[in-house]
Amino acid sequence: MKITVKLWLGIAVLIVLSPLGLILPRYFKSTGAWGETKLSGGWMAPLADYGFKGWQVKGLMYSSAAYIVSAIAGIGLIIIAVWLIGKMLAKKKD
């Protein structure tokens, strides 16, 4: 199996596992991640709480789906940014 296929499979697994941040605190009846609550006042996120407005009250299934969509969107933005930076650096080399 090619290394890029392994990379994409690993990313897909991480995307699917991203709702664990929601599920585990509810299961163990604990609070959210300390870094998110402590550092959240610094800026406004495009998808607040990794979800869509009103989805938090619809239940864990909707919140989990929103986490997965947020993960896909974030990874997509990172891929585009890295690709653009790579293009710019390749042009500077030539």
N, C-alpha and C positions, 0 to 999 in steps of 0.2 A: 504494500500500500504506500502510495506517495506521501511525502511529508505534508504537502498542502492538503490532501484529503484528511489526514489525521488532524491537522490544525482546524479545518472546518468542522469536523466531527466534534472536536473538543469544544469549540465555540458553541455549537448547537447544544451540547450537553449543558454548558454553563447557562445558556439562555433558558433552557427548560428548568434548570434548578434555581433560577433567580427568585421565584416566589417563596423559596424557603425562608427568606428574610421576613415574610409575613406569617407563614404557617407556623414556624417553630415558636416565636414569641406567644402566639395564641395558644398553642398546644401546651407550653410550659407556664402559661399565665405570667409572662414577664413583660417588661417594657421594651420599647424599640431599641434600635442600635444607638449607642451613646453619641457617636460622631454625627449622626444625622440631626439629632435634636440640639446638640451643642453648637454645631456650626451652621445651622440652617438660616440664621438671620443675615448672613453675608450677601446673599444674592437671591434673585427670584428664578427658580427653575422653570424651563419651558413646560415640563409636565410635573406639576407640583405633586408630591408624594408618589411619584412614578405612575400616576394614573390620570384618569379623565374626571372632570368635575361631576360629582354625584355618584360615581362608581363605588366609592368607599362604603356607602350605606347599603349598597345592593348585595353585599356579602363577599365571602372569601373567594368564590369562583371568579367574580368580576375583577376583584383586586388582583388576583393572580394573573388573569389574562392581561390586565393593564401593565403589570410588571414585565410580562413577556414582550408586549408591544414596545415598552420603554427600552428593554434590552436590545431588541432588534433595531430600533431607531438609533440608539446610542452607538451600537456597533457599526451601523451603516454610516453614521456621521464620521466616526473614527476612520473607517476604511476610505471614505472620500477624502478626508483631510490628509491621510498618509499618502494616498495616490497622488493628490495635487502637489504635495511637498516633494514627492519623488520625481514628478514631472519637472518641477522647477529646478531641482538639484541636477537632474540629468541634462537640462538645457544649459545650465551654467558650466557644466563640465565640457560640453562640446565647443 
